[in-house]
Amino acid sequence: MQKLFFTLFLLAVSVGSAAAHGDISKLPDSVQIMQYKMLLYMDAEDTETKNNLAMAYFRTKQLDLAVQELEGVLKKDAKNFDALDGMGLVLLKQKKADEALKYLEQALAINDKDALLHVHFSVAYEQLKQAEQAAAALKKAGELAPGPEGAAAVQNEIKLITQP
């Protein structure tokens, strides 16, 4: 009972601090991981939380744990856009562009208007030394996310994937 009370207390404090920041993604990844784990303790089937946890693992270079969460989501929902795209991201980080493309193509069939998905395609084609396809995918990303804010988001995403 004490453990449950303590968990609920931490969750309340965490949710309050997340709201104070306006967006959980502005918190350090280590804090996000803890929050997502607590949320999953309360609802282990929440695929959105599992996807968010996987991306926090991805950003902290805990790629095996990211894959584990994403596989869990895809096992329940093989057409989950975020999990398909996320799996593609993890595989790109692991320099497995051929495998990544399989997941990214499935995600594209669900939502071809996501600018960052096209960035992911660009990185995959770049890894495969397919410069024309990489440039075309990057151009499409720019069309879907126009202006300086869109360009900044594209550059940030490329850095996130390509930095060791």
C-alpha positions in Angstrom: 0.0 0.0 0.0 2.9 2.3 0.8 4.4 1.6 -2.6 1.2 2.5 -4.4 0.8 5.7 -2.4 4.3 6.7 -3.1 3.9 6.0 -6.8 0.7 8.0 -6.9 2.4 10.9 -5.1 5.3 10.9 -7.6 2.9 10.7 -10.5 0.9 13.7 -9.1 4.1 15.7 -8.6 5.4 14.7 -12.0 2.2 15.6 -13.8 2.1 18.9 -12.0 5.7 19.7 -13.0 5.0 18.6 -16.6 2.0 21.0 -16.8 4.1 23.8 -15.3 6.5 23.3 -18.1 3.7 23.3 -20.6 5.0 20.2 -22.4 6.5 17.0 -21.1 9.0 17.0 -23.9 10.7 20.1 -22.4 11.8 18.0 -19.4 15.1 16.1 -19.4 14.8 12.7 -21.0 15.7 10.9 -17.8 12.7 12.6 -16.1 10.5 11.7 -19.0 11.5 8.1 -18.8 10.6 8.0 -15.1 7.3 9.7 -15.8 6.4 7.4 -18.7 7.3 4.3 -16.6 5.0 5.5 -13.8 2.2 6.1 -16.3 2.7 2.6 -17.7 2.6 1.2 -14.1 -1.0 2.7 -14.0 -2.0 1.6 -17.5 0.4 -0.9 -19.1 -1.5 -0.9 -22.4 -1.2 2.8 -23.2 0.4 2.8 -26.6 0.9 6.5 -26.8 2.9 6.4 -23.5 4.9 3.4 -24.8 5.7 5.3 -28.0 6.8 8.4 -25.9 8.9 6.2 -23.7 10.5 4.6 -26.7 11.4 8.0 -28.1 12.9 9.1 -24.7 15.0 5.9 -24.8 16.0 6.7 -28.4 17.2 10.2 -27.4 19.2 8.7 -24.6 20.7 6.2 -26.9 19.1 3.2 -25.2 18.2 1.7 -28.5 17.5 -1.8 -27.3 14.9 -0.5 -24.8 13.4 1.7 -27.5 13.0 -1.3 -29.8 11.4 -3.3 -27.0 8.7 -0.7 -26.4 8.1 -0.2 -30.1 7.8 -3.9 -30.7 5.2 -4.1 -27.9 3.1 -1.4 -29.6 3.4 -3.0 -33.0 2.4 -6.3 -31.6 -0.9 -4.8 -30.4 -1.3 -2.4 -33.4 0.7 -3.2 -36.5 -0.5 0.0 -38.2 0.5 2.4 -35.4 2.1 5.3 -37.3 4.2 6.5 -34.4 5.6 3.1 -33.7 6.4 2.4 -37.3 8.1 5.7 -37.8 9.9 5.3 -34.4 11.2 1.8 -35.4 12.5 3.3 -38.6 14.3 6.0 -36.5 15.9 3.5 -34.2 17.1 1.4 -37.2 18.5 4.5 -38.9 20.4 5.3 -35.7 21.8 1.7 -35.9 22.8 2.3 -39.6 20.3 -0.3 -40.8 18.7 1.8 -43.6 17.3 -1.2 -45.6 15.4 -2.4 -42.5 14.4 1.1 -41.6 12.8 1.7 -45.0 10.5 -1.2 -44.5 9.0 0.5 -41.4 9.1 3.9 -42.9 7.2 2.8 -46.0 4.5 1.3 -43.8 4.2 4.6 -41.9 4.1 6.5 -45.3 1.1 4.4 -46.3 -0.7 5.6 -43.2 0.3 9.3 -43.3 2.2 10.8 -46.3 1.8 14.4 -45.0 4.2 14.1 -42.0 7.3 16.3 -42.8 9.6 14.5 -40.3 8.8 11.1 -41.9 10.2 12.5 -45.1 13.3 13.6 -43.3 13.7 10.0 -42.1 13.4 8.8 -45.6 16.1 11.3 -46.6 18.5 10.0 -44.0 17.8 6.4 -45.0 18.5 7.2 -48.7 21.6 9.1 -47.6 22.8 6.1 -45.7 22.2 4.0 -48.8 24.2 6.4 -50.9 21.1 7.3 -53.0 21.6 11.0 -53.3 18.7 11.8 -55.7 16.1 10.1 -53.5 17.6 11.7 -50.4 17.3 15.1 -52.0 13.8 14.5 -53.2 12.7 13.3 -49.7 14.3 16.4 -48.1 12.6 18.6 -50.6 9.2 17.0 -49.8 9.9 17.5 -46.1 10.6 21.2 -46.7 7.3 21.6 -48.7 5.4 20.0 -45.8 7.1 22.1 -43.2 7.7 25.5 -44.8 9.4 28.6 -43.4 12.2 29.1 -40.9 10.5 27.0 -38.2 10.0 24.1 -40.5 13.6 24.3 -41.7 14.8 24.4 -38.1 12.7 21.3 -37.3 14.1 19.5 -40.3 17.7 20.3 -39.3 17.1 19.3 -35.7 15.7 16.0 -36.8 18.6 15.3 -39.0 21.0 16.0 -36.2 19.1 13.8 -33.8 19.4 10.9 -36.1 22.9 11.3 -37.5 24.8 12.4 -34.4 26.6 9.5 -32.7 
